[in-house]
Amino acid sequence: MAAVTDKSACSKPTWQQQLNEAFTQIEDLCRFLQINPKDLPVSQAAAEQFRVKVPLNYAAKIQKGGLDDPLLQQILPLSQELTAYPGFTDDPVGDLSAVAVDGVLHKYQGRVLLINTGSCAIHCRYCFRRNFPYAETQLSKAKETEAIRYIAGDTSIAEVILSGGDPLTLSDERLAGLFSRLDPIKHIKRLRIHSRLPIVLPDRVTDDLADLLGKQRWQTVLVAHCNHANEIDRDVIESFERMRRQNIILFNQAVLLRNVNDTADALCQLHEALFNQGVVPYYLHLLDKANGTAHFEVPEAEALKLINQVRARLPGYMVPRLVKEVAGTKAKQAV
């Protein structure tokens, strides 16, 4: 039967359907990308330690047969993940020592982070929480009351940060319920959401979601996670537009990754593309040293050279702050 080309003749899958239909097997992903797994050090053992998950929308941005594609590098499990390296741990930024009550990380003055869920729309191979014990620490419905009580009891907390996993994998109803419980806590001035979904599953940012985020009494900030300009397509641009119409403040944080964005050209293209869509460059993180991620590391001295090259080519407002997170410190550390 001939393929349907008229988009109006077929209904687009919902974001939930797209999430359920994500690639979870190396063989299926490689077949779609027209890649022979034997041409790369692809590792099933690595996938068993940290499973594959890639939405079709994201996989479709990867060049067919492109073994060096910067998006492919972020999602394909490789044998290097199985090698132990000195200084790499399961808890590289000291999250576990910062747990105040279940689901709440209180590292920094004036703000707390809620681990809302262990679910993500995509499994990025460099993830610093790939070994995080979500089953023990995430904010389940049963634990939410204690978390709310903790936030209400500390008037120094002006900002609540939703993280995970990815908080936008939660339903609108679940998010609305959480917001309704946070709303009476008057010392909350800002709500910040860290999410990769506007990039990897942009249909999640529906008009309803943007309206929900935008109508709250506090300032709502969305920190996207985009690492390469090739991740930005029309659907991503539309997700940003929906949020901007609701006066949601948009930032981006990227991770500096070997063979992904470790050139001045790649970094300049990324941050100029983001700024053109109303997204302010925020952080460029050095790799958090989680076990299984060492092959992505860009040494600090090389990172400094790169960011100086970016500063020489872009106006200052397009240049992200190069930072690293050190366990036990009171803020991100400038590099």
Buried (B, 14 or more C-beta within 10 A) or exposed (E): EEEEEEEEEEEEBEBEEBBEEBBEEBEEBBEBBEBEBEEBBBBEEBBEBBEBBBBBBBBEBBBEEEEEBBBBBBBBBBBBBEEEBEEBBBBBBBBBEBBBBBBBBBBBEEBBBBBBBBBBBBBBBBBBBBBBEBEEBBBEEEBBEBBBEBBBEEEEBBBBBBBBBBBBBBEBEBBBBBBEBBEEBEEBEBBBBBBBBBBBBBBBBBEEBBEBBBEBEBEBBBBBBBBBBBBBBEBBBBBBEBBBEBEBBBBBBBBBBBBBBBEBEBBBBBBBBBBEBEBBBBBBBBBBBBBBBBBBBBEEEEBEEBBEBBBEBBEEEBBBBBBBBBBEEEEBEEB
